[in-house]
Amino acid sequence: MAEKKEVKKKKGRARSALYKDGDCTAKACPKCGDGYWMAQHKDRNYCGKCKYTEFGTKK
């Protein structure tokens, strides 16, 4: 039988390590609170967790 190859697992970083305090330009969700950022689209801001949407905010 063929020998099994050893699989190396990648070590990922925590998402909180990617953003320092004040480094994130996205707005925090008012319903979910700090730590949940809203996605910035060209005509709206959207929270993927609670589906909260704000229309008409352009940057």
mmCIF file of the N, C-alpha and C atoms, coordinates in Angstrom:
data_MODEL
# 
_entry.id   MODEL 
# 
loop_
_atom_site.group_PDB 
_atom_site.id 
_atom_site.type_symbol 
_atom_site.label_atom_id 
_atom_site.label_alt_id 
_atom_site.label_comp_id 
_atom_site.label_asym_id 
_atom_site.label_entity_id 
_atom_site.label_seq_id 
_atom_site.pdbx_PDB_ins_code 
_atom_site.Cartn_x 
_atom_site.Cartn_y 
_atom_site.Cartn_z 
_atom_site.occupancy 
_atom_site.B_iso_or_equiv 
_atom_site.pdbx_formal_charge 
_atom_site.auth_seq_id 
_atom_site.auth_comp_id 
_atom_site.auth_asym_id 
_atom_site.auth_atom_id 
_atom_site.pdbx_PDB_model_num 
ATOM 1   N N  . MET A 1 1  ? 0.831   -1.180 0.000  1.00 0.00 ? 1  MET A N  1 
ATOM 2   C CA . MET A 1 1  ? 0.000   0.000  0.000  1.00 0.00 ? 1  MET A CA 1 
ATOM 3   C C  . MET A 1 1  ? 0.876   1.243  0.000  1.00 0.00 ? 1  MET A C  1 
ATOM 4   N N  . ALA A 1 2  ? 0.321   2.312  -0.475 1.00 0.00 ? 2  ALA A N  1 
ATOM 5   C CA . ALA A 1 2  ? 1.060   3.571  -0.544 1.00 0.00 ? 2  ALA A CA 1 
ATOM 6   C C  . ALA A 1 2  ? 1.165   4.195  0.842  1.00 0.00 ? 2  ALA A C  1 
ATOM 7   N N  . GLU A 1 3  ? 2.273   4.846  1.071  1.00 0.00 ? 3  GLU A N  1 
ATOM 8   C CA . GLU A 1 3  ? 2.467   5.515  2.352  1.00 0.00 ? 3  GLU A CA 1 
ATOM 9   C C  . GLU A 1 3  ? 1.677   6.815  2.383  1.00 0.00 ? 3  GLU A C  1 
ATOM 10  N N  . LYS A 1 4  ? 1.165   7.156  3.556  1.00 0.00 ? 4  LYS A N  1 
ATOM 11  C CA . LYS A 1 4  ? 0.417   8.399  3.698  1.00 0.00 ? 4  LYS A CA 1 
ATOM 12  C C  . LYS A 1 4  ? 1.390   9.552  3.890  1.00 0.00 ? 4  LYS A C  1 
ATOM 13  N N  . LYS A 1 5  ? 1.082   10.668 3.246  1.00 0.00 ? 5  LYS A N  1 
ATOM 14  C CA . LYS A 1 5  ? 1.914   11.850 3.376  1.00 0.00 ? 5  LYS A CA 1 
ATOM 15  C C  . LYS A 1 5  ? 1.542   12.598 4.651  1.00 0.00 ? 5  LYS A C  1 
ATOM 16  N N  . GLU A 1 6  ? 2.520   13.181 5.259  1.00 0.00 ? 6  GLU A N  1 
ATOM 17  C CA . GLU A 1 6  ? 2.278   13.972 6.470  1.00 0.00 ? 6  GLU A CA 1 
ATOM 18  C C  . GLU A 1 6  ? 1.772   15.346 6.055  1.00 0.00 ? 6  GLU A C  1 
ATOM 19  N N  . VAL A 1 7  ? 0.653   15.748 6.607  1.00 0.00 ? 7  VAL A N  1 
ATOM 20  C CA . VAL A 1 7  ? 0.035   17.015 6.258  1.00 0.00 ? 7  VAL A CA 1 
ATOM 21  C C  . VAL A 1 7  ? 0.418   18.051 7.306  1.00 0.00 ? 7  VAL A C  1 
ATOM 22  N N  . LYS A 1 8  ? 0.936   19.189 6.838  1.00 0.00 ? 8  LYS A N  1 
ATOM 23  C CA . LYS A 1 8  ? 1.277   20.282 7.744  1.00 0.00 ? 8  LYS A CA 1 
ATOM 24  C C  . LYS A 1 8  ? 0.107   21.239 7.827  1.00 0.00 ? 8  LYS A C  1 
ATOM 25  N N  . LYS A 1 9  ? -0.280  21.586 9.047  1.00 0.00 ? 9  LYS A N  1 
ATOM 26  C CA . LYS A 1 9  ? -1.372  22.525 9.239  1.00 0.00 ? 9  LYS A CA 1 
ATOM 27  C C  . LYS A 1 9  ? -0.819  23.933 9.336  1.00 0.00 ? 9  LYS A C  1 
ATOM 28  N N  . LYS A 1 10 ? -1.526  24.875 8.713  1.00 0.00 ? 10 LYS A N  1 
ATOM 29  C CA . LYS A 1 10 ? -1.127  26.271 8.776  1.00 0.00 ? 10 LYS A CA 1 
ATOM 30  C C  . LYS A 1 10 ? -1.636  26.873 10.076 1.00 0.00 ? 10 LYS A C  1 
ATOM 31  N N  . LYS A 1 11 ? -0.813  27.697 10.664 1.00 0.00 ? 11 LYS A N  1 
ATOM 32  C CA . LYS A 1 11 ? -1.227  28.391 11.876 1.00 0.00 ? 11 LYS A CA 1 
ATOM 33  C C  . LYS A 1 11 ? -1.773  29.748 11.470 1.00 0.00 ? 11 LYS A C  1 
ATOM 34  N N  . GLY A 1 12 ? -3.029  30.000 11.767 1.00 0.00 ? 12 GLY A N  1 
ATOM 35  C CA . GLY A 1 12 ? -3.653  31.257 11.427 1.00 0.00 ? 12 GLY A CA 1 
ATOM 36  C C  . GLY A 1 12 ? -3.564  32.247 12.579 1.00 0.00 ? 12 GLY A C  1 
ATOM 37  N N  . ARG A 1 13 ? -3.855  33.473 12.253 1.00 0.00 ? 13 ARG A N  1 
ATOM 38  C CA . ARG A 1 13 ? -3.876  34.511 13.275 1.00 0.00 ? 13 ARG A CA 1 
ATOM 39  C C  . ARG A 1 13 ? -5.320  34.813 13.645 1.00 0.00 ? 13 ARG A C  1 
ATOM 40  N N  . ALA A 1 14 ? -5.504  35.262 14.857 1.00 0.00 ? 14 ALA A N  1 
ATOM 41  C CA . ALA A 1 14 ? -6.830  35.673 15.290 1.00 0.00 ? 14 ALA A CA 1 
ATOM 42  C C  . ALA A 1 14 ? -7.197  36.967 14.570 1.00 0.00 ? 14 ALA A C  1 
ATOM 43  N N  . ARG A 1 15 ? -8.462  37.158 14.279 1.00 0.00 ? 15 ARG A N  1 
ATOM 44  C CA . ARG A 1 15 ? -8.876  38.373 13.583 1.00 0.00 ? 15 ARG A CA 1 
ATOM 45  C C  . ARG A 1 15 ? -8.582  39.620 14.405 1.00 0.00 ? 15 ARG A C  1 
ATOM 46  N N  . SER A 1 16 ? -8.664  39.494 15.714 1.00 0.00 ? 16 SER A N  1 
ATOM 47  C CA . SER A 1 16 ? -8.392  40.655 16.552 1.00 0.00 ? 16 SER A CA 1 
ATOM 48  C C  . SER A 1 16 ? -6.943  41.091 16.429 1.00 0.00 ? 16 SER A C  1 
ATOM 49  N N  . ALA A 1 17 ? -6.056  40.187 16.043 1.00 0.00 ? 17 ALA A N  1 
ATOM 50  C CA . ALA A 1 17 ? -4.653  40.540 15.869 1.00 0.00 ? 17 ALA A CA 1 
ATOM 51  C C  . ALA A 1 17 ? -4.439  41.343 14.588 1.00 0.00 ? 17 ALA A C  1 
ATOM 52  N N  . LEU A 1 18 ? -5.370  41.278 13.655 1.00 0.00 ? 18 LEU A N  1 
ATOM 53  C CA . LEU A 1 18 ? -5.233  41.999 12.403 1.00 0.00 ? 18 LEU A CA 1 
ATOM 54  C C  . LEU A 1 18 ? -5.528  43.485 12.556 1.00 0.00 ? 18 LEU A C  1 
ATOM 55  N N  . TYR A 1 19 ? -6.348  43.853 13.523 1.00 0.00 ? 19 TYR A N  1 
ATOM 56  C CA . TYR A 1 19 ? -6.758  45.235 13.723 1.00 0.00 ? 19 TYR A CA 1 
ATOM 57  C C  . TYR A 1 19 ? -6.293  45.726 15.083 1.00 0.00 ? 19 TYR A C  1 
ATOM 58  N N  . LYS A 1 20 ? -5.593  46.843 15.075 1.00 0.00 ? 20 LYS A N  1 
ATOM 59  C CA . LYS A 1 20 ? -5.187  47.466 16.327 1.00 0.00 ? 20 LYS A CA 1 
ATOM 60  C C  . LYS A 1 20 ? -6.243  48.492 16.699 1.00 0.00 ? 20 LYS A C  1 
ATOM 61  N N  . ASP A 1 21 ? -6.210  48.989 17.918 1.00 0.00 ? 21 ASP A N  1 
ATOM 62  C CA . ASP A 1 21 ? -7.183  49.988 18.359 1.00 0.00 ? 21 ASP A CA 1 
ATOM 63  C C  . ASP A 1 21 ? -7.095  51.228 17.483 1.00 0.00 ? 21 ASP A C  1 
ATOM 64  N N  . GLY A 1 22 ? -8.213  51.612 16.890 1.00 0.00 ? 22 GLY A N  1 
ATOM 65  C CA . GLY A 1 22 ? -8.262  52.798 16.053 1.00 0.00 ? 22 GLY A CA 1 
ATOM 66  C C  . GLY A 1 22 ? -7.712  52.601 14.658 1.00 0.00 ? 22 GLY A C  1 
ATOM 67  N N  . ASP A 1 23 ? -7.270  51.416 14.299 1.00 0.00 ? 23 ASP A N  1 
ATOM 68  C CA . ASP A 1 23 ? -6.680  51.166 12.995 1.00 0.00 ? 23 ASP A CA 1 
ATOM 69  C C  . ASP A 1 23 ? -7.739  50.819 11.949 1.00 0.00 ? 23 ASP A C  1 
ATOM 70  N N  . CYS A 1 24 ? -8.873  50.341 12.371 1.00 0.00 ? 24 CYS A N  1 
ATOM 71  C CA . CYS A 1 24 ? -9.926  49.914 11.455 1.00 0.00 ? 24 CYS A CA 1 
ATOM 72  C C  . CYS A 1 24 ? -10.754 51.126 11.026 1.00 0.00 ? 24 CYS A C  1 
ATOM 73  N N  . THR A 1 25 ? -11.011 51.273 9.729  1.00 0.00 ? 25 THR A N  1 
ATOM 74  C CA . THR A 1 25 ? -11.768 52.410 9.223  1.00 0.00 ? 25 THR A CA 1 
ATOM 75  C C  . THR A 1 25 ? -13.257 52.099 9.136  1.00 0.00 ? 25 THR A C  1 
ATOM 76  N N  . ALA A 1 26 ? -13.645 50.837 9.303  1.00 0.00 ? 26 ALA A N  1 
ATOM 77  C CA . ALA A 1 26 ? -15.053 50.455 9.205  1.00 0.00 ? 26 ALA A CA 1 
ATOM 78  C C  . ALA A 1 26 ? -15.801 50.865 10.470 1.00 0.00 ? 26 ALA A C  1 
ATOM 79  N N  . LYS A 1 27 ? -17.095 51.105 10.312 1.00 0.00 ? 27 LYS A N  1 
ATOM 80  C CA . LYS A 1 27 ? -17.945 51.500 11.422 1.00 0.00 ? 27 LYS A CA 1 
ATOM 81  C C  . LYS A 1 27 ? -18.406 50.254 12.174 1.00 0.00 ? 27 LYS A C  1 
ATOM 82  N N  . ALA A 1 28 ? -18.462 50.328 13.492 1.00 0.00 ? 28 ALA A N  1 
ATOM 83  C CA . ALA A 1 28 ? -18.955 49.211 14.299 1.00 0.00 ? 28 ALA A CA 1 
ATOM 84  C C  . ALA A 1 28 ? -20.477 49.156 14.205 1.00 0.00 ? 28 ALA A C  1 
ATOM 85  N N  . CYS A 1 29 ? -21.033 47.969 14.274 1.00 0.00 ? 29 CYS A N  1 
ATOM 86  C CA . CYS A 1 29 ? -22.485 47.789 14.198 1.00 0.00 ? 29 CYS A CA 1 
ATOM 87  C C  . CYS A 1 29 ? -23.134 48.309 15.479 1.00 0.00 ? 29 CYS A C  1 
ATOM 88  N N  . PRO A 1 30 ? -24.174 49.158 15.367 1.00 0.00 ? 30 PRO A N  1 
ATOM 89  C CA . PRO A 1 30 ? -24.823 49.679 16.572 1.00 0.00 ? 30 PRO A CA 1 
ATOM 90  C C  . PRO A 1 30 ? -25.625 48.618 17.329 1.00 0.00 ? 30 PRO A C  1 
ATOM 91  N N  . LYS A 1 31 ? -26.094 47.588 16.649 1.00 0.00 ? 31 LYS A N  1 
ATOM 92  C CA . LYS A 1 31 ? -26.856 46.525 17.325 1.00 0.00 ? 31 LYS A CA 1 
ATOM 93  C C  . LYS A 1 31 ? -25.937 45.502 17.984 1.00 0.00 ? 31 LYS A C  1 
ATOM 94  N N  . CYS A 1 32 ? -24.902 45.063 17.268 1.00 0.00 ? 32 CYS A N  1 
ATOM 95  C CA . CYS A 1 32 ? -24.013 44.013 17.773 1.00 0.00 ? 32 CYS A CA 1 
ATOM 96  C C  . CYS A 1 32 ? -22.957 44.553 18.728 1.00 0.00 ? 32 CYS A C  1 
ATOM 97  N N  . GLY A 1 33 ? -22.555 45.793 18.563 1.00 0.00 ? 33 GLY A N  1 
ATOM 98  C CA . GLY A 1 33 ? -21.577 46.394 19.452 1.00 0.00 ? 33 GLY A CA 1 
ATOM 99  C C  . GLY A 1 33 ? -20.164 46.321 18.900 1.00 0.00 ? 33 GLY A C  1 
ATOM 100 N N  . ASP A 1 34 ? -19.208 46.609 19.778 1.00 0.00 ? 34 ASP A N  1 
ATOM 101 C CA . ASP A 1 34 ? -17.807 46.635 19.379 1.00 0.00 ? 34 ASP A CA 1 
ATOM 102 C C  . ASP A 1 34 ? -17.344 45.236 18.966 1.00 0.00 ? 34 ASP A C  1 
ATOM 103 N N  . GLY A 1 35 ? -16.459 45.207 17.996 1.00 0.00 ? 35 GLY A N  1 
ATOM 104 C CA . GLY A 1 35 ? -15.922 43.935 17.519 1.00 0.00 ? 35 GLY A CA 1 
ATOM 105 C C  . GLY A 1 35 ? -16.636 43.404 16.295 1.00 0.00 ? 35 GLY A C  1 
ATOM 106 N N  . TYR A 1 36 ? -17.772 43.978 15.938 1.00 0.00 ? 36 TYR A N  1 
ATOM 107 C CA . TYR A 1 36 ? -18.500 43.572 14.728 1.00 0.00 ? 36 TYR A CA 1 
ATOM 108 C C  . TYR A 1 36 ? -18.561 44.779 13.811 1.00 0.00 ? 36 TYR A C  1 
ATOM 109 N N  . TRP A 1 37 ? -17.768 44.719 12.714 1.00 0.00 ? 37 TRP A N  1 
ATOM 110 C CA . TRP A 1 37 ? -17.685 45.837 11.804 1.00 0.00 ? 37 TRP A CA 1 
ATOM 111 C C  . TRP A 1 37 ? -18.654 45.652 10.653 1.00 0.00 ? 37 TRP A C  1 
ATOM 112 N N  . MET A 1 38 ? -19.119 46.776 10.147 1.00 0.00 ? 38 MET A N  1 
ATOM 113 C CA . MET A 1 38 ? -20.058 46.769 9.040  1.00 0.00 ? 38 MET A CA 1 
ATOM 114 C C  . MET A 1 38 ? -19.281 46.841 7.727  1.00 0.00 ? 38 MET A C  1 
ATOM 115 N N  . ALA A 1 39 ? -19.735 46.084 6.746  1.00 0.00 ? 39 ALA A N  1 
ATOM 116 C CA . ALA A 1 39 ? -19.121 46.103 5.417  1.00 0.00 ? 39 ALA A CA 1 
ATOM 117 C C  . ALA A 1 39 ? -19.493 47.405 4.731  1.00 0.00 ? 39 ALA A C  1 
ATOM 118 N N  . GLN A 1 40 ? -18.536 48.004 4.044  1.00 0.00 ? 40 GLN A N  1 
ATOM 119 C CA . GLN A 1 40 ? -18.771 49.270 3.369  1.00 0.00 ? 40 GLN A CA 1 
ATOM 120 C C  . GLN A 1 40 ? -18.949 49.021 1.872  1.00 0.00 ? 40 GLN A C  1 
ATOM 121 N N  . HIS A 1 41 ? -20.173 49.237 1.403  1.00 0.00 ? 41 HIS A N  1 
ATOM 122 C CA . HIS A 1 41 ? -20.471 49.163 -0.026 1.00 0.00 ? 41 HIS A CA 1 
ATOM 123 C C  . HIS A 1 41 ? -20.601 50.590 -0.537 1.00 0.00 ? 41 HIS A C  1 
ATOM 124 N N  . LYS A 1 42 ? -20.748 50.772 -1.838 1.00 0.00 ? 42 LYS A N  1 
ATOM 125 C CA . LYS A 1 42 ? -20.759 52.146 -2.345 1.00 0.00 ? 42 LYS A CA 1 
ATOM 126 C C  . LYS A 1 42 ? -22.043 52.906 -2.004 1.00 0.00 ? 42 LYS A C  1 
ATOM 127 N N  . ASP A 1 43 ? -23.134 52.211 -1.681 1.00 0.00 ? 43 ASP A N  1 
ATOM 128 C CA . ASP A 1 43 ? -24.377 52.914 -1.352 1.00 0.00 ? 43 ASP A CA 1 
ATOM 129 C C  . ASP A 1 43 ? -24.950 52.551 0.016  1.00 0.00 ? 43 ASP A C  1 
ATOM 130 N N  . ARG A 1 44 ? -24.237 51.697 0.787  1.00 0.00 ? 44 ARG A N  1 
ATOM 131 C CA . ARG A 1 44 ? -24.784 51.284 2.087  1.00 0.00 ? 44 ARG A CA 1 
ATOM 132 C C  . ARG A 1 44 ? -23.685 50.681 2.960  1.00 0.00 ? 44 ARG A C  1 
ATOM 133 N N  . ASN A 1 45 ? -23.974 50.597 4.255  1.00 0.00 ? 45 ASN A N  1 
ATOM 134 C CA . ASN A 1 45 ? -23.156 49.863 5.212  1.00 0.00 ? 45 ASN A CA 1 
ATOM 135 C C  . ASN A 1 45 ? -23.988 48.686 5.688  1.00 0.00 ? 45 ASN A C  1 
ATOM 136 N N  . TYR A 1 46 ? -23.360 47.502 5.841  1.00 0.00 ? 46 TYR A N  1 
ATOM 137 C CA . TYR A 1 46 ? -24.106 46.283 6.104  1.00 0.00 ? 46 TYR A CA 1 
ATOM 138 C C  . TYR A 1 46 ? -23.395 45.440 7.152  1.00 0.00 ? 46 TYR A C  1 
ATOM 139 N N  . CYS A 1 47 ? -24.161 44.943 8.129  1.00 0.00 ? 47 CYS A N  1 
ATOM 140 C CA . CYS A 1 47 ? -23.634 44.022 9.131  1.00 0.00 ? 47 CYS A CA 1 
ATOM 141 C C  . CYS A 1 47 ? -24.039 42.609 8.729  1.00 0.00 ? 47 CYS A C  1 
ATOM 142 N N  . GLY A 1 48 ? -23.059 41.723 8.563  1.00 0.00 ? 48 GLY A N  1 
ATOM 143 C CA . GLY A 1 48 ? -23.337 40.361 8.136  1.00 0.00 ? 48 GLY A CA 1 
ATOM 144 C C  . GLY A 1 48 ? -23.875 39.484 9.237  1.00 0.00 ? 48 GLY A C  1 
ATOM 145 N N  . LYS A 1 49 ? -23.715 39.899 10.498 1.00 0.00 ? 49 LYS A N  1 
ATOM 146 C CA . LYS A 1 49 ? -24.176 39.070 11.604 1.00 0.00 ? 49 LYS A CA 1 
ATOM 147 C C  . LYS A 1 49 ? -25.677 39.250 11.844 1.00 0.00 ? 49 LYS A C  1 
ATOM 148 N N  . CYS A 1 50 ? -26.108 40.501 12.014 1.00 0.00 ? 50 CYS A N  1 
ATOM 149 C CA . CYS A 1 50 ? -27.517 40.747 12.360 1.00 0.00 ? 50 CYS A CA 1 
ATOM 150 C C  . CYS A 1 50 ? -28.328 41.298 11.182 1.00 0.00 ? 50 CYS A C  1 
ATOM 151 N N  . LYS A 1 51 ? -27.686 41.483 10.021 1.00 0.00 ? 51 LYS A N  1 
ATOM 152 C CA . LYS A 1 51 ? -28.324 41.969 8.788  1.00 0.00 ? 51 LYS A CA 1 
ATOM 153 C C  . LYS A 1 51 ? -28.789 43.417 8.878  1.00 0.00 ? 51 LYS A C  1 
ATOM 154 N N  . TYR A 1 52 ? -28.196 44.201 9.790  1.00 0.00 ? 52 TYR A N  1 
ATOM 155 C CA . TYR A 1 52 ? -28.516 45.624 9.913  1.00 0.00 ? 52 TYR A CA 1 
ATOM 156 C C  . TYR A 1 52 ? -27.914 46.373 8.727  1.00 0.00 ? 52 TYR A C  1 
ATOM 157 N N  . THR A 1 53 ? -28.693 47.268 8.099  1.00 0.00 ? 53 THR A N  1 
ATOM 158 C CA . THR A 1 53 ? -28.244 48.000 6.919  1.00 0.00 ? 53 THR A CA 1 
ATOM 159 C C  . THR A 1 53 ? -28.510 49.482 7.106  1.00 0.00 ? 53 THR A C  1 
ATOM 160 N N  . GLU A 1 54 ? -27.524 50.306 6.757  1.00 0.00 ? 54 GLU A N  1 
ATOM 161 C CA . GLU A 1 54 ? -27.683 51.758 6.726  1.00 0.00 ? 54 GLU A CA 1 
ATOM 162 C C  . GLU A 1 54 ? -27.490 52.203 5.277  1.00 0.00 ? 54 GLU A C  1 
ATOM 163 N N  . PHE A 1 55 ? -28.470 52.906 4.729  1.00 0.00 ? 55 PHE A N  1 
ATOM 164 C CA . PHE A 1 55 ? -28.397 53.360 3.348  1.00 0.00 ? 55 PHE A CA 1 
ATOM 165 C C  . PHE A 1 55 ? -27.942 54.814 3.285  1.00 0.00 ? 55 PHE A C  1 
ATOM 166 N N  . GLY A 1 56 ? -27.330 55.175 2.163  1.00 0.00 ? 56 GLY A N  1 
ATOM 167 C CA . GLY A 1 56 ? -27.003 56.571 1.894  1.00 0.00 ? 56 GLY A CA 1 
ATOM 168 C C  . GLY A 1 56 ? -25.732 57.089 2.531  1.00 0.00 ? 56 GLY A C  1 
ATOM 169 N N  . THR A 1 57 ? -24.872 56.228 3.040  1.00 0.00 ? 57 THR A N  1 
ATOM 170 C CA . THR A 1 57 ? -23.617 56.700 3.614  1.00 0.00 ? 57 THR A CA 1 
ATOM 171 C C  . THR A 1 57 ? -22.492 56.433 2.620  1.00 0.00 ? 57 THR A C  1 
ATOM 172 N N  . LYS A 1 58 ? -21.982 57.495 2.030  1.00 0.00 ? 58 LYS A N  1 
ATOM 173 C CA . LYS A 1 58 ? -20.888 57.355 1.067  1.00 0.00 ? 58 LYS A CA 1 
ATOM 174 C C  . LYS A 1 58 ? -19.636 57.929 1.687  1.00 0.00 ? 58 LYS A C  1 
ATOM 175 N N  . LYS A 1 59 ? -18.498 57.335 1.333  1.00 0.00 ? 59 LYS A N  1 
ATOM 176 C CA . LYS A 1 59 ? -17.218 57.858 1.805  1.00 0.00 ? 59 LYS A CA 1 
ATOM 177 C C  . LYS A 1 59 ? -16.300 58.071 0.645  1.00 0.00 ? 59 LYS A C  1 
# 
